[in-house]
Amino acid sequence: MRVLGVDPGLTRCGVGVVEGEAGRPLRMVGVGTLRTPVEADVPERLRLLEVGLEEWLETHRPERVAVERVFSQHNVRSVMGTAQASAVAMLCAARRGLPVALHTPSEVKAAVTGSGRAEKAQVGAMVTRLLRLTELPRPADAADALALAICHIWRAPAQHRLAHETARARTAATRLPKGARS
């Protein structure tokens, strides 16, 4: 499975592509950061993010996209920019028919380090180790994007099984006689 991880941000948007499957060694395909000028207006910054994300999708051809779920922060302006950047990533993936998964920061930290409360340095160190890199990806947004992709690769099989079983249970429930349903 090849996954594009996106750590959304209006000023810096981390992107990283990881290939592999749960239980097997993973391989980094690419990592980087999309940047937009702070002095540009928001619509232009979103357009620049779209262009950059489309280039990553075209170049690396992921099968899935994992985006960090936006969570409430004290700075409303900051969370708005993060949410807008997240929406651009989801839109670019949807245009190509790619499945999108949202993962919370604590889910990503737990998947990569074993603790949902891990510090950024721990996440970066584990990403470096898991992908057998010679140095820590910089800036932290890039390492976080790789961590998102890793999290998705490791969690996707369980999520797929759960969705399959849920759908199967719904189908079975609709086949029951009318009086037998609860």
SVG drawing of the C-alpha trace seen along z (x, -y; Angstrom):
<svg xmlns="http://www.w3.org/2000/svg" viewBox="-43 -40 65 53">
<polyline fill="none" stroke="black" stroke-width="0.4" points="0.0,0.0 1.3,-3.5 0.0,-6.3 0.4,-10.1 0.4,-11.5 -0.6,-15.2 0.1,-17.3 -2.0,-20.3 -1.0,-23.8 -1.5,-27.1 2.1,-28.3 3.8,-24.8 2.0,-21.7 4.0,-18.5 3.8,-15.8 5.2,-12.3 4.7,-9.1 5.3,-5.7 4.9,-2.3 4.4,1.0 2.0,3.1 1.3,3.9 3.9,6.3 6.4,5.7 9.3,3.2 8.1,-0.2 9.8,-2.4 9.8,-6.1 9.1,-7.2 9.3,-10.9 9.0,-13.6 8.8,-17.4 7.0,-20.6 4.7,-22.8 5.1,-26.4 2.9,-29.4 3.9,-33.1 2.4,-34.6 1.8,-37.9 -0.4,-36.3 -4.2,-36.3 -5.9,-33.0 -7.4,-32.1 -4.0,-32.3 -2.4,-30.3 -5.0,-27.6 -4.4,-27.6 -0.7,-27.2 -1.3,-24.3 -3.6,-22.7 -1.0,-22.9 1.7,-21.4 -0.6,-18.6 -1.6,-17.8 2.1,-17.6 2.7,-15.1 -0.3,-13.0 0.8,-13.0 4.4,-12.2 4.0,-9.6 0.6,-8.0 -0.5,-7.0 -3.4,-4.6 -4.7,-6.4 -4.4,-9.7 -4.1,-10.1 -4.7,-13.6 -4.3,-14.8 -7.7,-15.4 -8.1,-19.1 -8.6,-19.5 -9.7,-22.5 -6.9,-24.9 -7.0,-28.2 -5.9,-30.2 -9.1,-30.2 -7.1,-31.8 -4.6,-29.0 -7.2,-26.2 -9.1,-27.8 -6.0,-27.8 -5.3,-24.2 -8.9,-23.2 -8.7,-24.9 -5.4,-23.2 -7.0,-19.9 -10.0,-20.5 -7.7,-21.1 -5.9,-17.8 -9.2,-15.9 -10.5,-17.6 -7.4,-16.8 -7.7,-13.1 -11.4,-13.0 -10.9,-14.3 -8.8,-11.3 -11.1,-8.9 -8.6,-8.1 -9.8,-7.0 -9.1,-9.6 -8.6,-8.7 -8.4,-11.2 -6.3,-10.4 -6.0,-12.4 -2.6,-13.5 -2.9,-11.1 -3.8,-8.2 -0.7,-8.9 1.6,-9.2 0.2,-6.0 0.6,-4.1 4.2,-5.2 5.6,-5.4 3.2,-3.4 2.0,-6.4 -0.6,-8.9 1.1,-11.6 4.6,-11.2 6.6,-14.4 7.4,-15.5 11.0,-14.5 9.9,-10.9 7.7,-10.8 10.5,-12.0 13.0,-9.5 10.6,-6.6 9.8,-7.7 13.5,-7.8 14.0,-4.3 10.9,-2.7 11.8,-4.0 15.5,-3.2 16.5,-6.8 20.0,-8.2 18.6,-11.4 15.5,-12.9 13.2,-14.4 13.0,-18.2 11.0,-20.3 8.7,-18.5 5.8,-18.9 7.5,-16.5 8.2,-13.9 4.6,-14.2 3.3,-13.6 5.4,-10.4 4.0,-9.4 0.5,-9.9 1.2,-7.6 2.8,-4.9 -0.2,-5.1 -2.6,-4.6 -0.7,-1.6 -0.7,0.0 -4.3,-0.8 -5.9,-0.3 -6.2,3.5 -8.1,3.4 -10.3,0.5 -11.1,2.3 -12.1,5.5 -14.2,3.5 -16.0,1.7 -16.5,5.0 -18.0,6.6 -20.2,3.6 -21.5,3.7 -22.1,7.4 -24.0,7.1 -26.2,4.4 -26.9,6.6 -27.8,9.5 -30.1,7.4 -32.0,6.2 -32.6,9.9 -34.2,10.8 -38.0,11.0 -39.7,7.8 -40.7,8.9 -37.2,10.3 -35.4,6.9 -34.7,4.9"/>
</svg>
